[in-house]
Amino acid sequence: MRHIRPLLRPTFGLLTRQLSSAAANVQIRAQEKIQEIDAKVPFSDHLIDSFSRRHNYLRISLTERCNLRCFYCMPSEGIELSPDGKLLTNDEILRLATLFVKSGVTKIRLTGGEPTVRKGIADIIGELNNLRQYGLKSIGMTTNGLSLHRRLPQFVDNGLTHLNLSLDTLDPFKFELITRRRGHEAVLKALDVALSSRLASVKINVVVIKGLNDSEVLDFVEMTKEQPISIRFIEFMPFTGNKWDQKKMVPSSELLDRIRAKYPSVQRAPDELNDTARSWLIPGYQGTFGFISSMSDHFCASCNRLRLTADGQIKVCLFDATEVSLRDKMRAGASDTELLDTIGLAVSGKKEKHAGMQDIDVVTNRPMILIDHPWRNATRNKGIATVGRRMIPWLPSLFMNPSTSMTNLRLYSTKADGGLTHLDEHGRASMVDVSDKQPTKRSATASGRIYIPESAYKLVTSSYPSEDSNHDKHNVNAEDKALAKARRKGDALTVAQLAAIMGAKATSTLIPLCHPLALSKIDVSLVPEQPEEESADARARHSILCTATVTCEGKTGVEMEALTAVSVGLLTVWDMLKAVAGKEMEIGEIIVTRKSGGKSSDFVRSS
């Protein structure tokens, strides 16, 4: 061997020089390729901020509307939607998108509100797909998936490449609690369609909230075992009207500790450049999971995102209230050069990092639904709700139905400083002092439904004939007995209407801290509803819609009176029909739909 080694040295040296030369050639060719791409799609200085961050990712909100009412996204009192004329048109969206892509943006994500409720969204995706010639590489969408499964194939055909699906729980009941709407099954169906499509990436966004859905984290992780899916756990973030409390937030580090306890082999997965999520995987599992820790461990240093709101404002940071209107510039006749200068001015003002958890602006910054929508084993008896900084048990399901917001209940209205108006400085219950207020005309309308089986529906929509005297009373089955018992109570809807009116009048005796009011008028209607014959929705059911409008001349509002009227009216229907359908009925969707008068502005809930 000693004689062979000297002979090998020249050959080994030659091989090393050849490999080194080959590597150098590869490096040169790679640099030439990068220069060639840069020459075709130069990156504009207007998209580089004062901290040298290159912003190549644009999130475009297509609409402020949403078909869900997630409490962490939309204020419980609702939002005032911009008039259609204030929103960007399709042509304006495409003009701005083209300008951004030609300046260096390679990734566009469509958001909302809920982007699928925007008319013409499929055409918008198709037009954006034409921007690939200028350097656009991906078109993503963040959606709640409620009405997605039938439309997704067309979106993919038109150019959609990435999908983020918001799903905060695997429990249908908690889904209704969080979103104030039904549709859990529809979202899961959309997920199945997405996983069977040719999308480059499918992710699930889970907003984690302590005491509500943090016990499901391991269930979500287990979804990655058989499916090539990415689960992203998002820390609960503060926005206007969502009652953010640090006590509700579960730090990502704590979640990771829980996951490690069950899966000790968990290991880091490679992160995409500028990715907001720190990704992890379990060996042998097809998918990954990650954490978006905007609150506990921000990623501002690598932020490459810009946001365009539905009404045409550019936001350079999710948590910065500063906005610049590109819509107004366009409509004033600005050229592309002038628009780019405006964009550059906004980007140059981006701060090094957003404020800490306690200092984030939730007063002048928009609610989440008006920026964009990145998101969405307590039981009915064990759940905990947080108001201000006090933990209180969930109210009875009648009033804390997923469609019932806390601020609709006067008992839990809040002070300007965030405290509860019905608590004194010592935390004891106290009636609000309205002595300094001037009486004004006030009105409130509330509505709710009771879902009933078809047999009960036929009973309340038919007349109540007298019993046949010749009827053989000894040959009556149980169903006939139940029907007869229900008929003896009288007309269910008329009795319920009277009960609702009486309930509104008795509100101050039922709710301890409500002021007694001299009501001017109470209108109550109960309307039977049946599913359309052509409806393919298996969840469609017979129901009775109760609507109550209460008016007064007083110093405080009448939302509670309207809510009480609806609640008592629906409970009365239940009592009238329980002999026929006691195990099958369900009361829900009790909400304030509109109010007027008083110091606060008039409110109309969007449909």
Residue pairs with C-beta under 8 A, 6 or more apart in sequence:
37 135
40 135
41 102
41 104
41 134
41 135
42 104
43 54
43 56
43 103
43 104
44 103
44 104
44 340
44 344
45 344
46 103
46 340
46 341
46 343
46 344
46 347
47 54
47 55
47 56
47 100
47 103
47 104
47 105
47 306
47 343
47 344
47 347
48 54
48 55
48 347
49 55
49 316
49 347
49 348
49 350
50 348
50 350
51 301
51 350
51 352
53 301
53 302
53 303
53 304
53 350
54 104
54 304
55 104
55 105
55 304
55 305
55 306
55 316
55 347
56 104
56 105
56 106
56 107
56 304
57 105
57 106
57 107
57 108
57 109
57 274
57 304
57 305
57 306
58 97
58 100
58 105
58 107
58 108
58 109
58 305
58 306
58 307
58 308
59 108
59 109
59 111
59 305
59 306
59 307
59 308
59 372
60 93
60 96
60 97
60 108
60 109
60 110
60 111
60 308
61 111
61 112
61 113
61 115
61 307
61 308
61 309
61 310
61 371
61 372
61 373
62 93
62 110
62 111
62 112
62 113
62 115
62 118
62 121
62 124
62 310
63 87
63 112
63 113
63 114
63 115
63 117
63 118
63 310
64 79
64 81
64 82
64 87
64 112
64 113
64 310
64 311
64 369
64 370
65 81
65 112
65 113
65 114
65 117
65 606
66 73
66 74
66 112
66 113
66 114
66 117
66 144
66 369
66 373
67 114
67 117
67 144
67 146
67 147
67 181
67 183
68 114
68 144
68 146
68 179
68 180
68 181
68 183
68 376
69 179
69 180
69 181
69 403
70 166
70 168
70 178
70 179
70 180
70 375
70 376
71 178
71 180
71 242
71 243
71 405
72 178
72 207
72 209
72 236
72 237
72 239
72 242
72 244
72 368
72 375
72 376
73 239
73 242
73 367
73 368
73 369
73 373
73 375
73 376
74 241
74 242
74 367
74 368
74 369
75 240
75 241
75 242
75 367
75 407
76 241
76 243
76 405
76 406
76 407
76 408
77 241
77 405
77 407
77 408
77 603
78 603
78 604
78 605
78 606
79 241
79 367
79 369
79 370
79 606
80 601
81 606
82 310
82 311
86 311
86 327
87 310
87 311
87 312
88 96
88 308
88 310
88 311
88 312
88 327
90 120
90 123
90 124
90 127
92 312
92 327
92 330
93 124
93 308
94 124
94 127
94 128
95 330
96 308
96 312
96 326
96 330
96 339
97 105
97 108
97 128
97 131
98 131
98 134
99 336
99 339
99 340
99 343
100 108
100 306
100 343
101 108
101 131
101 134
101 135
101 136
102 134
102 135
103 340
103 343
104 135
105 135
105 136
105 306
106 135
106 136
106 137
106 138
107 136
107 137
107 138
107 140
108 128
108 136
108 138
108 139
108 140
109 139
109 140
109 141
109 142
109 162
109 164
110 121
110 124
110 125
110 139
110 140
110 141
110 142
111 141
111 142
111 372
111 373
111 374
112 118
112 142
112 143
112 310
112 369
112 372
112 373
113 310
113 369
113 373
114 143
114 144
114 146
114 373
115 121
115 141
115 142
115 143
116 143
116 146
116 147
116 148
116 151
117 147
118 124
121 155
122 151
122 154
122 155
122 158
123 158
125 139
125 141
125 155
125 158
125 159
125 160
126 158
126 159
128 136
128 139
128 159
129 136
129 139
129 158
129 159
132 159
138 161
138 162
138 200
139 159
139 160
139 161
139 162
140 160
140 161
140 162
140 163
140 164
140 201
141 155
141 160
141 162
141 163
141 164
142 164
142 166
142 205
142 372
142 373
142 374
143 163
143 164
143 165
143 166
143 190
144 165
144 166
144 179
144 183
144 187
144 373
144 376
145 165
145 166
145 167
145 186
145 187
145 190
145 191
146 181
146 183
146 186
146 187
146 190
147 186
148 165
148 186
148 190
148 193
148 194
149 186
149 189
149 190
149 192
149 193
152 160
152 163
152 190
152 193
152 194
152 197
153 193
153 197
156 197
156 198
156 199
160 199
161 199
161 200
161 201
162 199
162 200
162 201
162 203
163 194
163 199
163 201
163 202
163 203
164 203
164 204
164 205
164 232
164 374
165 187
165 190
165 191
165 194
165 202
165 203
165 204
165 205
166 204
166 205
166 207
166 373
166 374
166 375
166 376
167 187
167 188
167 191
167 204
167 205
167 206
167 376
168 174
168 175
168 178
168 206
168 207
168 209
168 213
168 375
168 376
169 175
169 178
169 184
169 213
169 216
170 216
170 219
170 220
171 213
171 216
171 377
172 184
172 185
173 380
174 212
174 213
174 378
175 182
175 183
175 184
175 187
176 182
176 184
176 402
177 212
177 383
177 400
177 402
178 212
178 213
178 376
178 402
179 376
179 402
180 402
180 403
180 404
180 405
181 402
181 403
182 539
185 539
191 202
191 204
194 202
195 202
195 227
195 228
195 229
201 230
202 228
202 229
202 230
203 229
203 230
203 231
203 232
204 220
204 223
204 229
204 230
204 231
204 232
205 232
205 234
205 374
205 375
205 376
206 213
206 217
206 220
206 231
206 232
206 233
206 234
206 375
206 376
207 234
207 235
207 236
207 375
207 376
208 214
208 217
208 233
208 234
208 235
208 236
208 250
208 255
209 236
209 248
209 249
209 250
210 247
210 248
210 249
210 250
211 248
211 378
211 383
211 384
212 248
212 378
212 383
212 384
213 378
214 250
214 255
215 377
215 378
216 377
217 233
217 255
217 258
217 259
218 258
218 259
218 262
220 231
220 233
220 289
221 231
221 259
221 263
221 282
221 289
223 229
223 231
223 287
224 230
224 231
224 281
224 282
224 285
224 286
224 287
224 288
224 289
225 282
225 284
225 285
225 286
225 287
226 286
227 286
227 287
228 286
228 287
229 286
229 287
230 277
230 279
230 287
230 288
230 289
230 290
231 287
231 288
231 289
231 290
232 277
232 289
232 290
232 291
232 292
233 252
233 255
233 289
233 290
233 291
233 292
234 292
234 294
234 374
234 375
235 249
235 250
235 251
235 252
235 291
235 292
235 293
235 294
235 295
235 296
236 244
236 248
236 249
236 250
236 295
237 244
237 294
237 295
237 318
237 319
237 368
238 244
238 357
238 360
238 362
239 362
239 365
239 366
239 367
239 368
239 371
240 362
240 363
240 365
240 366
240 367
241 367
242 362
242 367
242 368
243 386
243 387
243 388
244 362
245 386
245 388
245 389
246 357
246 358
247 386
247 389
247 391
248 386
249 295
249 296
249 357
251 293
251 295
251 296
251 297
252 278
252 291
252 292
252 293
252 296
252 297
253 293
253 296
253 297
255 291
256 280
256 291
259 266
259 280
259 289
260 266
263 282
265 282
265 283
266 280
266 281
266 282
267 280
267 281
267 282
267 283
268 278
268 279
268 280
268 281
269 279
269 280
269 281
269 288
269 290
270 279
271 277
271 278
271 279
271 290
274 302
274 303
274 304
275 290
276 292
276 294
276 299
277 290
277 291
277 292
278 290
278 291
278 293
279 288
279 289
279 290
280 288
280 289
280 290
281 287
281 288
281 289
293 299
294 318
294 319
295 357
296 357
298 353
298 354
300 352
300 353
300 354
301 352
301 353
303 317
305 318
306 314
306 315
306 316
306 347
307 314
307 315
307 316
307 318
307 371
307 372
308 314
308 315
308 326
309 315
309 323
309 366
309 370
309 371
309 372
310 370
311 327
312 325
312 326
312 327
312 328
312 330
313 323
313 324
313 325
313 326
313 327
314 323
314 324
314 325
314 326
314 342
314 343
314 346
315 322
315 323
315 371
316 322
316 346
316 347
316 349
316 350
317 350
317 351
317 354
318 354
318 371
319 354
319 355
319 360
319 361
319 365
320 350
320 351
320 354
320 361
320 365
321 361
321 364
321 365
321 366
322 346
322 349
324 342
324 345
324 346
326 339
326 342
326 343
329 338
329 339
329 342
330 339
334 342
354 360
355 361
368 374
368 375
378 384
380 394
380 397
383 393
383 394
384 391
384 392
384 393
384 394
385 391
385 392
385 393
385 394
385 395
385 400
385 406
386 392
387 406
387 412
387 414
387 420
388 414
388 418
388 419
388 420
390 420
390 427
394 400
395 409
398 567
398 571
398 587
398 590
399 409
399 563
399 567
399 590
400 406
401 448
401 587
401 588
401 589
401 590
402 588
403 588
403 589
403 590
403 591
404 563
404 590
404 591
405 591
405 592
406 412
407 413
407 414
408 446
408 559
408 563
408 591
408 592
409 559
409 560
409 563
410 511
410 513
410 514
410 556
410 557
410 559
410 560
411 422
411 511
411 512
411 513
411 514
411 560
412 420
412 422
413 420
413 421
413 422
414 420
414 421
415 421
421 432
422 429
422 430
422 431
422 432
422 513
423 429
423 430
424 430
429 512
429 513
430 513
431 513
431 515
432 513
432 515
432 556
434 515
434 555
434 556
437 555
437 556
437 599
438 555
439 553
439 554
439 555
440 553
440 554
440 555
440 597
440 598
441 551
441 552
441 553
441 597
442 551
442 552
442 553
442 554
442 556
442 557
442 558
442 595
442 596
442 597
442 598
443 549
443 550
443 551
443 558
443 594
443 595
443 596
443 597
444 549
444 550
444 557
444 558
444 559
444 561
444 562
444 592
444 594
444 595
444 596
445 547
445 548
445 549
445 550
445 562
445 592
445 593
445 594
445 595
446 547
446 548
446 559
446 562
446 563
446 565
446 566
446 590
446 591
446 592
446 593
447 545
447 546
447 547
447 548
447 566
447 589
447 590
447 591
447 593
448 545
448 546
448 566
448 567
448 570
448 587
448 588
448 589
448 590
448 591
449 529
449 543
449 544
449 545
449 546
449 570
449 587
449 588
449 589
450 543
450 544
450 546
450 570
450 573
450 574
450 585
450 586
450 587
450 588
451 541
451 542
451 543
451 585
451 586
451 587
451 588
452 460
452 541
452 542
452 543
452 544
452 573
452 577
452 581
452 584
452 585
453 542
453 580
453 581
453 584
453 585
454 542
455 479
455 580
455 581
456 542
456 577
456 580
456 581
456 584
456 585
457 528
457 530
457 542
459 483
459 486
459 487
459 492
459 577
459 580
460 492
460 493
460 528
460 544
460 573
460 576
460 577
461 528
464 487
464 490
464 491
467 484
476 484
482 579
482 580
483 580
485 579
486 492
486 576
486 577
486 579
486 580
489 495
489 576
490 576
492 572
492 573
492 576
492 577
493 526
493 528
493 544
493 573
495 572
495 576
496 526
496 546
496 569
496 570
496 572
496 573
496 576
497 524
497 525
497 526
497 569
499 568
499 569
499 571
499 572
500 522
500 524
500 526
500 546
500 548
500 565
500 566
500 568
500 569
500 572
501 522
501 524
501 565
502 568
503 510
503 564
503 565
503 567
503 568
503 569
504 519
504 522
504 524
504 548
504 550
504 561
504 562
504 564
504 565
504 568
505 519
505 522
506 564
507 514
507 517
507 560
507 561
507 564
508 514
508 515
508 516
508 517
510 564
511 560
511 564
514 560
515 554
515 555
515 556
517 552
517 554
517 556
517 558
517 561
518 552
518 553
518 554
519 550
519 551
519 552
519 558
519 561
520 551
520 552
520 553
521 549
521 550
521 551
522 548
522 549
522 550
522 551
522 561
522 565
523 548
523 549
523 550
524 546
524 547
524 548
524 565
524 569
525 546
525 547
526 544
526 545
526 546
526 569
526 573
527 544
527 545
527 547
528 542
528 543
528 544
529 542
529 543
529 544
529 545
530 542
531 537
531 540
531 541
531 542
532 540
544 570
544 573
546 566
546 569
546 570
546 573
547 566
547 593
548 562
548 565
548 566
548 569
549 562
550 558
550 561
550 562
550 565
551 558
552 558
552 561
556 598
557 595
557 597
557 598
559 592
559 595
562 592
563 590
563 592
566 590
567 590
570 587
570 590
571 587
574 582
574 585
574 587
577 585
578 585
591 605
592 603
592 605
593 604
593 605
594 602
594 603
594 604
594 605
595 602
595 603
596 602
596 603
